[in-house]
Amino acid sequence: MGLAGKHMFGSIGEQRVTFVEKKITVERLDFLKKLLEVNGFEVLVDEDKRKSEEDPQLYTIGVTDMVFNPTVYIFQRRLKTLDGKHIVNQEYWNQISEDPKPQYWKNS
C-alpha cells in the first residue's frame, strides 16, 4: 500500500482504528509493528481472509490513535527509527533504505 494521502478509518475487532497499511506480508507487518510501537502507538493486527489455502496470508495493521496519518507524520518528521536516534523518511518507511538521510528532498 505504501504512503497515501488518504486518512483511512475502520475497525479491527471491536476497536476503531486508523489503518496504516492493508494486504501486507508478515515481514512488512513485523517491521511496521516494531516501528509504530517504538513511537508509542498501540498497534492492532488483523489477518485478511484468503480465497484459498494456497494464497499467502496477508495482514492489515492499524493504530488506535485516530489522528495518526503515516504520510503526515513522515513528512512532518514526527517518527523515529527503530533505534530512536534518527527521523524516519519515506525510503526508510517503505523499506527501500535504512539510511535516514537524505530526507525526502534530494540534493545533488
PDB file as gemmi writes it, atoms N, CA and C in Angstrom:
CRYST1    1.000    1.000    1.000  90.00  90.00  90.00 P 1                      
ATOM      1  N   MET A   1       0.822  -1.182   0.000  1.00  0.00           N  
ATOM      2  CA  MET A   1       0.000   0.000   0.000  1.00  0.00           C  
ATOM      3  C   MET A   1       0.869   1.250   0.000  1.00  0.00           C  
ATOM      4  N   GLY A   2       1.896   1.326   0.827  1.00  0.00           N  
ATOM      5  CA  GLY A   2       2.774   2.479   0.839  1.00  0.00           C  
ATOM      6  C   GLY A   2       2.092   3.724   1.374  1.00  0.00           C  
ATOM      7  N   LEU A   3       2.752   4.847   1.177  1.00  0.00           N  
ATOM      8  CA  LEU A   3       2.208   6.111   1.658  1.00  0.00           C  
ATOM      9  C   LEU A   3       1.119   6.619   0.721  1.00  0.00           C  
ATOM     10  N   ALA A   4       0.050   7.076   1.301  1.00  0.00           N  
ATOM     11  CA  ALA A   4      -1.045   7.672   0.536  1.00  0.00           C  
ATOM     12  C   ALA A   4      -1.546   8.870   1.321  1.00  0.00           C  
ATOM     13  N   GLY A   5      -2.130   9.801   0.659  1.00  0.00           N  
ATOM     14  CA  GLY A   5      -2.613  10.997   1.334  1.00  0.00           C  
ATOM     15  C   GLY A   5      -3.890  10.777   2.117  1.00  0.00           C  
ATOM     16  N   LYS A   6      -4.608   9.702   1.813  1.00  0.00           N  
ATOM     17  CA  LYS A   6      -5.893   9.475   2.456  1.00  0.00           C  
ATOM     18  C   LYS A   6      -5.715   8.985   3.889  1.00  0.00           C  
ATOM     19  N   HIS A   7      -6.623   9.418   4.727  1.00  0.00           N  
ATOM     20  CA  HIS A   7      -6.659   9.005   6.122  1.00  0.00           C  
ATOM     21  C   HIS A   7      -7.773   7.972   6.231  1.00  0.00           C  
ATOM     22  N   MET A   8      -7.405   6.700   6.394  1.00  0.00           N  
ATOM     23  CA  MET A   8      -8.394   5.618   6.349  1.00  0.00           C  
ATOM     24  C   MET A   8      -8.744   5.128   7.749  1.00  0.00           C  
ATOM     25  N   PHE A   9     -10.029   5.070   8.034  1.00  0.00           N  
ATOM     26  CA  PHE A   9     -10.545   4.626   9.321  1.00  0.00           C  
ATOM     27  C   PHE A   9     -11.289   3.317   9.155  1.00  0.00           C  
ATOM     28  N   GLY A  10     -11.437   2.615  10.257  1.00  0.00           N  
ATOM     29  CA  GLY A  10     -12.226   1.394  10.241  1.00  0.00           C  
ATOM     30  C   GLY A  10     -12.150   0.721  11.599  1.00  0.00           C  
ATOM     31  N   SER A  11     -12.368  -0.574  11.612  1.00  0.00           N  
ATOM     32  CA  SER A  11     -12.335  -1.337  12.861  1.00  0.00           C  
ATOM     33  C   SER A  11     -11.525  -2.596  12.681  1.00  0.00           C  
ATOM     34  N   ILE A  12     -10.839  -2.953  13.725  1.00  0.00           N  
ATOM     35  CA  ILE A  12     -10.196  -4.261  13.844  1.00  0.00           C  
ATOM     36  C   ILE A  12     -10.789  -4.865  15.102  1.00  0.00           C  
ATOM     37  N   GLY A  13     -11.556  -5.911  14.912  1.00  0.00           N  
ATOM     38  CA  GLY A  13     -12.322  -6.453  16.033  1.00  0.00           C  
ATOM     39  C   GLY A  13     -13.372  -5.436  16.434  1.00  0.00           C  
ATOM     40  N   GLU A  14     -13.413  -5.117  17.709  1.00  0.00           N  
ATOM     41  CA  GLU A  14     -14.362  -4.126  18.221  1.00  0.00           C  
ATOM     42  C   GLU A  14     -13.731  -2.741  18.343  1.00  0.00           C  
ATOM     43  N   GLN A  15     -12.458  -2.628  18.046  1.00  0.00           N  
ATOM     44  CA  GLN A  15     -11.706  -1.385  18.260  1.00  0.00           C  
ATOM     45  C   GLN A  15     -11.663  -0.527  16.993  1.00  0.00           C  
ATOM     46  N   ARG A  16     -11.989   0.754  17.112  1.00  0.00           N  
ATOM     47  CA  ARG A  16     -11.847   1.696  15.999  1.00  0.00           C  
ATOM     48  C   ARG A  16     -10.370   1.990  15.810  1.00  0.00           C  
ATOM     49  N   VAL A  17      -9.924   2.022  14.563  1.00  0.00           N  
ATOM     50  CA  VAL A  17      -8.512   2.247  14.271  1.00  0.00           C  
ATOM     51  C   VAL A  17      -8.347   3.157  13.062  1.00  0.00           C  
ATOM     52  N   THR A  18      -7.149   3.689  12.952  1.00  0.00           N  
ATOM     53  CA  THR A  18      -6.677   4.296  11.719  1.00  0.00           C  
ATOM     54  C   THR A  18      -5.849   3.234  11.036  1.00  0.00           C  
ATOM     55  N   PHE A  19      -6.216   2.860   9.817  1.00  0.00           N  
ATOM     56  CA  PHE A  19      -5.446   1.857   9.097  1.00  0.00           C  
ATOM     57  C   PHE A  19      -4.111   2.448   8.662  1.00  0.00           C  
ATOM     58  N   VAL A  20      -3.058   1.671   8.868  1.00  0.00           N  
ATOM     59  CA  VAL A  20      -1.727   2.083   8.432  1.00  0.00           C  
ATOM     60  C   VAL A  20      -1.455   1.498   7.056  1.00  0.00           C  
ATOM     61  N   GLU A  21      -1.597   0.191   6.922  1.00  0.00           N  
ATOM     62  CA  GLU A  21      -1.461  -0.481   5.630  1.00  0.00           C  
ATOM     63  C   GLU A  21      -2.334  -1.719   5.621  1.00  0.00           C  
ATOM     64  N   LYS A  22      -2.780  -2.091   4.426  1.00  0.00           N  
ATOM     65  CA  LYS A  22      -3.604  -3.286   4.245  1.00  0.00           C  
ATOM     66  C   LYS A  22      -2.923  -4.217   3.252  1.00  0.00           C  
ATOM     67  N   LYS A  23      -3.242  -5.498   3.364  1.00  0.00           N  
ATOM     68  CA  LYS A  23      -2.738  -6.532   2.455  1.00  0.00           C  
ATOM     69  C   LYS A  23      -1.215  -6.549   2.420  1.00  0.00           C  
ATOM     70  N   ILE A  24      -0.601  -6.662   3.611  1.00  0.00           N  
ATOM     71  CA  ILE A  24       0.855  -6.692   3.701  1.00  0.00           C  
ATOM     72  C   ILE A  24       1.324  -8.074   4.154  1.00  0.00           C  
ATOM     73  N   THR A  25       2.582  -8.367   3.856  1.00  0.00           N  
ATOM     74  CA  THR A  25       3.179  -9.641   4.231  1.00  0.00           C  
ATOM     75  C   THR A  25       3.566  -9.618   5.703  1.00  0.00           C  
ATOM     76  N   VAL A  26       3.896 -10.773   6.233  1.00  0.00           N  
ATOM     77  CA  VAL A  26       4.280 -10.872   7.637  1.00  0.00           C  
ATOM     78  C   VAL A  26       5.592 -10.115   7.894  1.00  0.00           C  
ATOM     79  N   GLU A  27       6.493 -10.074   6.930  1.00  0.00           N  
ATOM     80  CA  GLU A  27       7.747  -9.339   7.097  1.00  0.00           C  
ATOM     81  C   GLU A  27       7.483  -7.838   7.225  1.00  0.00           C  
ATOM     82  N   ARG A  28       6.619  -7.321   6.367  1.00  0.00           N  
ATOM     83  CA  ARG A  28       6.264  -5.903   6.422  1.00  0.00           C  
ATOM     84  C   ARG A  28       5.511  -5.598   7.711  1.00  0.00           C  
ATOM     85  N   LEU A  29       4.639  -6.510   8.107  1.00  0.00           N  
ATOM     86  CA  LEU A  29       3.896  -6.367   9.347  1.00  0.00           C  
ATOM     87  C   LEU A  29       4.837  -6.255  10.538  1.00  0.00           C  
ATOM     88  N   ASP A  30       5.827  -7.137  10.610  1.00  0.00           N  
ATOM     89  CA  ASP A  30       6.771  -7.114  11.726  1.00  0.00           C  
ATOM     90  C   ASP A  30       7.523  -5.785  11.789  1.00  0.00           C  
ATOM     91  N   PHE A  31       7.979  -5.302  10.630  1.00  0.00           N  
ATOM     92  CA  PHE A  31       8.702  -4.032  10.584  1.00  0.00           C  
ATOM     93  C   PHE A  31       7.824  -2.886  11.065  1.00  0.00           C  
ATOM     94  N   LEU A  32       6.633  -2.761  10.495  1.00  0.00           N  
ATOM     95  CA  LEU A  32       5.750  -1.649  10.860  1.00  0.00           C  
ATOM     96  C   LEU A  32       5.306  -1.719  12.314  1.00  0.00           C  
ATOM     97  N   LYS A  33       5.029  -2.916  12.793  1.00  0.00           N  
ATOM     98  CA  LYS A  33       4.586  -3.064  14.182  1.00  0.00           C  
ATOM     99  C   LYS A  33       5.671  -2.595  15.144  1.00  0.00           C  
ATOM    100  N   LYS A  34       6.906  -3.029  14.909  1.00  0.00           N  
ATOM    101  CA  LYS A  34       8.020  -2.588  15.765  1.00  0.00           C  
ATOM    102  C   LYS A  34       8.199  -1.077  15.683  1.00  0.00           C  
ATOM    103  N   LEU A  35       8.187  -0.537  14.464  1.00  0.00           N  
ATOM    104  CA  LEU A  35       8.397   0.895  14.269  1.00  0.00           C  
ATOM    105  C   LEU A  35       7.318   1.721  14.969  1.00  0.00           C  
ATOM    106  N   LEU A  36       6.077   1.330  14.819  1.00  0.00           N  
ATOM    107  CA  LEU A  36       4.981   2.083  15.441  1.00  0.00           C  
ATOM    108  C   LEU A  36       4.998   1.952  16.957  1.00  0.00           C  
ATOM    109  N   GLU A  37       5.331   0.781  17.475  1.00  0.00           N  
ATOM    110  CA  GLU A  37       5.397   0.608  18.929  1.00  0.00           C  
ATOM    111  C   GLU A  37       6.539   1.418  19.529  1.00  0.00           C  
ATOM    112  N   VAL A  38       7.673   1.499  18.836  1.00  0.00           N  
ATOM    113  CA  VAL A  38       8.796   2.325  19.300  1.00  0.00           C  
ATOM    114  C   VAL A  38       8.358   3.785  19.398  1.00  0.00           C  
ATOM    115  N   ASN A  39       7.461   4.193  18.517  1.00  0.00           N  
ATOM    116  CA  ASN A  39       6.974   5.566  18.504  1.00  0.00           C  
ATOM    117  C   ASN A  39       5.759   5.786  19.403  1.00  0.00           C  
ATOM    118  N   GLY A  40       5.408   4.790  20.203  1.00  0.00           N  
ATOM    119  CA  GLY A  40       4.388   4.957  21.219  1.00  0.00           C  
ATOM    120  C   GLY A  40       2.951   4.697  20.792  1.00  0.00           C  
ATOM    121  N   PHE A  41       2.746   4.035  19.673  1.00  0.00           N  
ATOM    122  CA  PHE A  41       1.390   3.748  19.215  1.00  0.00           C  
ATOM    123  C   PHE A  41       0.950   2.365  19.657  1.00  0.00           C  
ATOM    124  N   GLU A  42      -0.335   2.237  19.958  1.00  0.00           N  
ATOM    125  CA  GLU A  42      -0.920   0.928  20.234  1.00  0.00           C  
ATOM    126  C   GLU A  42      -1.329   0.339  18.888  1.00  0.00           C  
ATOM    127  N   VAL A  43      -0.760  -0.821  18.561  1.00  0.00           N  
ATOM    128  CA  VAL A  43      -0.924  -1.427  17.239  1.00  0.00           C  
ATOM    129  C   VAL A  43      -1.886  -2.605  17.317  1.00  0.00           C  
ATOM    130  N   LEU A  44      -2.796  -2.689  16.350  1.00  0.00           N  
ATOM    131  CA  LEU A  44      -3.698  -3.830  16.221  1.00  0.00           C  
ATOM    132  C   LEU A  44      -3.504  -4.448  14.841  1.00  0.00           C  
ATOM    133  N   VAL A  45      -3.602  -5.772  14.780  1.00  0.00           N  
ATOM    134  CA  VAL A  45      -3.366  -6.507  13.542  1.00  0.00           C  
ATOM    135  C   VAL A  45      -4.553  -7.414  13.271  1.00  0.00           C  
ATOM    136  N   ASP A  46      -4.896  -7.538  11.996  1.00  0.00           N  
ATOM    137  CA  ASP A  46      -5.972  -8.430  11.584  1.00  0.00           C  
ATOM    138  C   ASP A  46      -5.487  -9.260  10.402  1.00  0.00           C  
ATOM    139  N   GLU A  47      -5.785 -10.563  10.449  1.00  0.00           N  
ATOM    140  CA  GLU A  47      -5.450 -11.439   9.326  1.00  0.00           C  
ATOM    141  C   GLU A  47      -6.512 -11.264   8.246  1.00  0.00           C  
ATOM    142  N   ASP A  48      -6.074 -11.019   7.013  1.00  0.00           N  
ATOM    143  CA  ASP A  48      -7.011 -10.928   5.900  1.00  0.00           C  
ATOM    144  C   ASP A  48      -7.465 -12.330   5.516  1.00  0.00           C  
ATOM    145  N   LYS A  49      -8.683 -12.422   5.028  1.00  0.00           N  
ATOM    146  CA  LYS A  49      -9.199 -13.722   4.599  1.00  0.00           C  
ATOM    147  C   LYS A  49      -8.562 -14.110   3.276  1.00  0.00           C  
ATOM    148  N   ARG A  50      -8.237 -15.402   3.151  1.00  0.00           N  
ATOM    149  CA  ARG A  50      -7.646 -15.920   1.921  1.00  0.00           C  
ATOM    150  C   ARG A  50      -8.720 -16.590   1.088  1.00  0.00           C  
ATOM    151  N   LYS A  51      -8.583 -16.483  -0.228  1.00  0.00           N  
ATOM    152  CA  LYS A  51      -9.538 -17.133  -1.128  1.00  0.00           C  
ATOM    153  C   LYS A  51      -9.324 -18.640  -1.135  1.00  0.00           C  
ATOM    154  N   SER A  52      -8.049 -19.055  -1.006  1.00  0.00           N  
ATOM    155  CA  SER A  52      -7.744 -20.483  -0.948  1.00  0.00           C  
ATOM    156  C   SER A  52      -6.534 -20.690  -0.050  1.00  0.00           C  
ATOM    157  N   GLU A  53      -6.305 -21.929   0.331  1.00  0.00           N  
ATOM    158  CA  GLU A  53      -5.189 -22.259   1.217  1.00  0.00           C  
ATOM    159  C   GLU A  53      -3.830 -21.995   0.567  1.00  0.00           C  
ATOM    160  N   GLU A  54      -3.780 -21.982  -0.771  1.00  0.00           N  
ATOM    161  CA  GLU A  54      -2.515 -21.758  -1.465  1.00  0.00           C  
ATOM    162  C   GLU A  54      -2.105 -20.290  -1.462  1.00  0.00           C  
ATOM    163  N   ASP A  55      -3.055 -19.389  -1.291  1.00  0.00           N  
ATOM    164  CA  ASP A  55      -2.755 -17.961  -1.282  1.00  0.00           C  
ATOM    165  C   ASP A  55      -1.943 -17.610  -0.037  1.00  0.00           C  
ATOM    166  N   PRO A  56      -1.008 -16.661  -0.158  1.00  0.00           N  
ATOM    167  CA  PRO A  56      -0.235 -16.257   1.018  1.00  0.00           C  
ATOM    168  C   PRO A  56      -1.119 -15.527   2.025  1.00  0.00           C  
ATOM    169  N   GLN A  57      -0.761 -15.649   3.303  1.00  0.00           N  
ATOM    170  CA  GLN A  57      -1.505 -14.944   4.348  1.00  0.00           C  
ATOM    171  C   GLN A  57      -1.088 -13.483   4.342  1.00  0.00           C  
ATOM    172  N   LEU A  58      -2.047 -12.586   4.230  1.00  0.00           N  
ATOM    173  CA  LEU A  58      -1.787 -11.152   4.263  1.00  0.00           C  
ATOM    174  C   LEU A  58      -2.462 -10.552   5.488  1.00  0.00           C  
ATOM    175  N   TYR A  59      -2.006  -9.372   5.879  1.00  0.00           N  
ATOM    176  CA  TYR A  59      -2.456  -8.754   7.115  1.00  0.00           C  
ATOM    177  C   TYR A  59      -2.841  -7.290   6.904  1.00  0.00           C  
ATOM    178  N   THR A  60      -3.639  -6.784   7.838  1.00  0.00           N  
ATOM    179  CA  THR A  60      -3.980  -5.371   7.917  1.00  0.00           C  
ATOM    180  C   THR A  60      -3.483  -4.880   9.270  1.00  0.00           C  
ATOM    181  N   ILE A  61      -2.825  -3.722   9.265  1.00  0.00           N  
ATOM    182  CA  ILE A  61      -2.293  -3.157  10.503  1.00  0.00           C  
ATOM    183  C   ILE A  61      -2.911  -1.782  10.718  1.00  0.00           C  
ATOM    184  N   GLY A  62      -3.253  -1.502  11.972  1.00  0.00           N  
ATOM    185  CA  GLY A  62      -3.835  -0.217  12.322  1.00  0.00           C  
ATOM    186  C   GLY A  62      -3.374   0.229  13.693  1.00  0.00           C  
ATOM    187  N   VAL A  63      -3.594   1.486  13.995  1.00  0.00           N  
ATOM    188  CA  VAL A  63      -3.275   2.034  15.312  1.00  0.00           C  
ATOM    189  C   VAL A  63      -4.541   2.624  15.926  1.00  0.00           C  
ATOM    190  N   THR A  64      -4.586   2.645  17.245  1.00  0.00           N  
ATOM    191  CA  THR A  64      -5.766   3.145  17.943  1.00  0.00           C  
ATOM    192  C   THR A  64      -5.825   4.669  17.975  1.00  0.00           C  
ATOM    193  N   ASP A  65      -4.745   5.344  17.608  1.00  0.00           N  
ATOM    194  CA  ASP A  65      -4.712   6.806  17.554  1.00  0.00           C  
ATOM    195  C   ASP A  65      -5.437   7.251  16.284  1.00  0.00           C  
ATOM    196  N   MET A  66      -6.606   7.837  16.431  1.00  0.00           N  
ATOM    197  CA  MET A  66      -7.436   8.199  15.287  1.00  0.00           C  
ATOM    198  C   MET A  66      -6.897   9.410  14.518  1.00  0.00           C  
ATOM    199  N   VAL A  67      -5.906  10.096  15.061  1.00  0.00           N  
ATOM    200  CA  VAL A  67      -5.321  11.258  14.407  1.00  0.00           C  
ATOM    201  C   VAL A  67      -4.147  10.851  13.515  1.00  0.00           C  
ATOM    202  N   PHE A  68      -3.587   9.670  13.732  1.00  0.00           N  
ATOM    203  CA  PHE A  68      -2.385   9.240  13.014  1.00  0.00           C  
ATOM    204  C   PHE A  68      -2.637   9.104  11.513  1.00  0.00           C  
ATOM    205  N   ASN A  69      -1.757   9.709  10.731  1.00  0.00           N  
ATOM    206  CA  ASN A  69      -1.731   9.563   9.279  1.00  0.00           C  
ATOM    207  C   ASN A  69      -0.261   9.384   8.916  1.00  0.00           C  
ATOM    208  N   PRO A  70       0.145   8.213   8.393  1.00  0.00           N  
ATOM    209  CA  PRO A  70       1.560   7.958   8.117  1.00  0.00           C  
ATOM    210  C   PRO A  70       2.215   9.013   7.244  1.00  0.00           C  
ATOM    211  N   THR A  71       1.535   9.454   6.214  1.00  0.00           N  
ATOM    212  CA  THR A  71       2.115  10.444   5.307  1.00  0.00           C  
ATOM    213  C   THR A  71       2.422  11.743   6.042  1.00  0.00           C  
ATOM    214  N   VAL A  72       1.479  12.215   6.808  1.00  0.00           N  
ATOM    215  CA  VAL A  72       1.665  13.456   7.549  1.00  0.00           C  
ATOM    216  C   VAL A  72       2.785  13.305   8.573  1.00  0.00           C  
ATOM    217  N   TYR A  73       2.791  12.211   9.320  1.00  0.00           N  
ATOM    218  CA  TYR A  73       3.802  12.011  10.351  1.00  0.00           C  
ATOM    219  C   TYR A  73       5.208  11.910   9.758  1.00  0.00           C  
ATOM    220  N   ILE A  74       5.352  11.296   8.599  1.00  0.00           N  
ATOM    221  CA  ILE A  74       6.676  11.167   7.991  1.00  0.00           C  
ATOM    222  C   ILE A  74       7.166  12.510   7.472  1.00  0.00           C  
ATOM    223  N   PHE A  75       6.330  13.220   6.744  1.00  0.00           N  
ATOM    224  CA  PHE A  75       6.772  14.486   6.166  1.00  0.00           C  
ATOM    225  C   PHE A  75       6.842  15.611   7.197  1.00  0.00           C  
ATOM    226  N   GLN A  76       6.199  15.456   8.334  1.00  0.00           N  
ATOM    227  CA  GLN A  76       6.374  16.406   9.429  1.00  0.00           C  
ATOM    228  C   GLN A  76       7.519  15.976  10.345  1.00  0.00           C  
ATOM    229  N   ARG A  77       8.177  14.863  10.002  1.00  0.00           N  
ATOM    230  CA  ARG A  77       9.359  14.363  10.720  1.00  0.00           C  
ATOM    231  C   ARG A  77       9.030  14.039  12.178  1.00  0.00           C  
ATOM    232  N   ARG A  78       7.910  13.357  12.401  1.00  0.00           N  
ATOM    233  CA  ARG A  78       7.443  13.056  13.759  1.00  0.00           C  
ATOM    234  C   ARG A  78       7.693  11.618  14.187  1.00  0.00           C  
ATOM    235  N   LEU A  79       8.229  10.770  13.299  1.00  0.00           N  
ATOM    236  CA  LEU A  79       8.504   9.375  13.648  1.00  0.00           C  
ATOM    237  C   LEU A  79      10.002   9.143  13.776  1.00  0.00           C  
ATOM    238  N   LYS A  80      10.382   8.335  14.749  1.00  0.00           N  
ATOM    239  CA  LYS A  80      11.783   7.971  14.964  1.00  0.00           C  
ATOM    240  C   LYS A  80      12.032   6.568  14.426  1.00  0.00           C  
ATOM    241  N   THR A  81      13.274   6.295  14.039  1.00  0.00           N  
ATOM    242  CA  THR A  81      13.659   4.967  13.563  1.00  0.00           C  
ATOM    243  C   THR A  81      13.641   3.978  14.729  1.00  0.00           C  
ATOM    244  N   LEU A  82      13.854   2.707  14.415  1.00  0.00           N  
ATOM    245  CA  LEU A  82      13.803   1.662  15.441  1.00  0.00           C  
ATOM    246  C   LEU A  82      14.798   1.897  16.572  1.00  0.00           C  
ATOM    247  N   ASP A  83      15.959   2.484  16.256  1.00  0.00           N  
ATOM    248  CA  ASP A  83      16.944   2.761  17.308  1.00  0.00           C  
ATOM    249  C   ASP A  83      16.608   4.032  18.083  1.00  0.00           C  
ATOM    250  N   GLY A  84      15.623   4.792  17.612  1.00  0.00           N  
ATOM    251  CA  GLY A  84      15.185   6.001  18.302  1.00  0.00           C  
ATOM    252  C   GLY A  84      16.096   7.192  18.125  1.00  0.00           C  
ATOM    253  N   LYS A  85      17.123   7.076  17.290  1.00  0.00           N  
ATOM    254  CA  LYS A  85      18.114   8.141  17.148  1.00  0.00           C  
ATOM    255  C   LYS A  85      17.920   9.003  15.913  1.00  0.00           C  
ATOM    256  N   HIS A  86      17.170   8.518  14.938  1.00  0.00           N  
ATOM    257  CA  HIS A  86      17.022   9.239  13.678  1.00  0.00           C  
ATOM    258  C   HIS A  86      15.551   9.414  13.327  1.00  0.00           C  
ATOM    259  N   ILE A  87      15.305  10.272  12.371  1.00  0.00           N  
ATOM    260  CA  ILE A  87      13.950  10.540  11.921  1.00  0.00           C  
ATOM    261  C   ILE A  87      13.646   9.656  10.715  1.00  0.00           C  
ATOM    262  N   VAL A  88      12.430   9.106  10.677  1.00  0.00           N  
ATOM    263  CA  VAL A  88      12.000   8.230   9.584  1.00  0.00           C  
ATOM    264  C   VAL A  88      11.728   9.081   8.340  1.00  0.00           C  
ATOM    265  N   ASN A  89      12.307   8.653   7.216  1.00  0.00           N  
ATOM    266  CA  ASN A  89      11.996   9.292   5.944  1.00  0.00           C  
ATOM    267  C   ASN A  89      11.192   8.317   5.085  1.00  0.00           C  
ATOM    268  N   GLN A  90      10.808   8.756   3.900  1.00  0.00           N  
ATOM    269  CA  GLN A  90       9.960   7.944   3.038  1.00  0.00           C  
ATOM    270  C   GLN A  90      10.644   6.638   2.635  1.00  0.00           C  
ATOM    271  N   GLU A  91      11.930   6.667   2.330  1.00  0.00           N  
ATOM    272  CA  GLU A  91      12.632   5.447   1.930  1.00  0.00           C  
ATOM    273  C   GLU A  91      12.745   4.461   3.094  1.00  0.00           C  
ATOM    274  N   TYR A  92      12.944   4.957   4.292  1.00  0.00           N  
ATOM    275  CA  TYR A  92      13.007   4.084   5.468  1.00  0.00           C  
ATOM    276  C   TYR A  92      11.649   3.430   5.696  1.00  0.00           C  
ATOM    277  N   TRP A  93      10.579   4.216   5.625  1.00  0.00           N  
ATOM    278  CA  TRP A  93       9.218   3.706   5.823  1.00  0.00           C  
ATOM    279  C   TRP A  93       8.898   2.603   4.821  1.00  0.00           C  
ATOM    280  N   ASN A  94       9.273   2.815   3.556  1.00  0.00           N  
ATOM    281  CA  ASN A  94       8.987   1.851   2.502  1.00  0.00           C  
ATOM    282  C   ASN A  94      10.015   0.724   2.442  1.00  0.00           C  
ATOM    283  N   GLN A  95      10.950   0.696   3.356  1.00  0.00           N  
ATOM    284  CA  GLN A  95      11.987  -0.325   3.463  1.00  0.00           C  
ATOM    285  C   GLN A  95      12.845  -0.404   2.202  1.00  0.00           C  
ATOM    286  N   ILE A  96      13.080   0.736   1.579  1.00  0.00           N  
ATOM    287  CA  ILE A  96      13.975   0.809   0.427  1.00  0.00           C  
ATOM    288  C   ILE A  96      15.409   0.985   0.921  1.00  0.00           C  
ATOM    289  N   SER A  97      15.569   1.768   1.981  1.00  0.00           N  
ATOM    290  CA  SER A  97      16.888   2.059   2.530  1.00  0.00           C  
ATOM    291  C   SER A  97      16.777   2.192   4.043  1.00  0.00           C  
ATOM    292  N   GLU A  98      17.832   1.814   4.751  1.00  0.00           N  
ATOM    293  CA  GLU A  98      17.860   2.014   6.197  1.00  0.00           C  
ATOM    294  C   GLU A  98      18.561   3.314   6.564  1.00  0.00           C  
ATOM    295  N   ASP A  99      19.035   4.036   5.556  1.00  0.00           N  
ATOM    296  CA  ASP A  99      19.717   5.307   5.766  1.00  0.00           C  
ATOM    297  C   ASP A  99      18.681   6.395   6.020  1.00  0.00           C  
ATOM    298  N   PRO A 100      18.709   7.034   7.206  1.00  0.00           N  
ATOM    299  CA  PRO A 100      17.726   8.073   7.499  1.00  0.00           C  
ATOM    300  C   PRO A 100      17.989   9.377   6.749  1.00  0.00           C  
ATOM    301  N   LYS A 101      19.098   9.440   6.021  1.00  0.00           N  
ATOM    302  CA  LYS A 101      19.402  10.620   5.207  1.00  0.00           C  
ATOM    303  C   LYS A 101      19.673  10.134   3.809  1.00  0.00           C  
ATOM    304  N   PRO A 102      19.321  10.808   2.769  1.00  0.00           N  
ATOM    305  CA  PRO A 102      18.728  12.123   2.787  1.00  0.00           C  
ATOM    306  C   PRO A 102      17.244  12.067   3.114  1.00  0.00           C  
ATOM    307  N   GLN A 103      16.726  13.219   3.456  1.00  0.00           N  
ATOM    308  CA  GLN A 103      15.309  13.312   3.706  1.00  0.00           C  
ATOM    309  C   GLN A 103      14.582  13.225   2.381  1.00  0.00           C  
ATOM    310  N   TYR A 104      13.307  13.515   2.355  1.00  0.00           N  
ATOM    311  CA  TYR A 104      12.531  13.317   1.144  1.00  0.00           C  
ATOM    312  C   TYR A 104      12.984  14.211  -0.014  1.00  0.00           C  
ATOM    313  N   TRP A 105      13.681  15.290   0.277  1.00  0.00           N  
ATOM    314  CA  TRP A 105      14.263  16.076  -0.806  1.00  0.00           C  
ATOM    315  C   TRP A 105      15.672  15.543  -1.018  1.00  0.00           C  
ATOM    316  N   LYS A 106      16.157  15.572  -2.226  1.00  0.00           N  
ATOM    317  CA  LYS A 106      17.481  15.031  -2.532  1.00  0.00           C  
ATOM    318  C   LYS A 106      18.322  16.118  -3.171  1.00  0.00           C  
ATOM    319  N   ASN A 107      19.474  16.350  -2.576  1.00  0.00           N  
ATOM    320  CA  ASN A 107      20.418  17.323  -3.133  1.00  0.00           C  
ATOM    321  C   ASN A 107      21.430  16.576  -3.981  1.00  0.00           C  
ATOM    322  N   SER A 108      21.818  17.147  -5.116  1.00  0.00           N  
ATOM    323  CA  SER A 108      22.801  16.506  -5.978  1.00  0.00           C  
ATOM    324  C   SER A 108      24.204  16.816  -5.496  1.00  0.00           C  
TER     325      SER A 108                                                      
END                                                                             
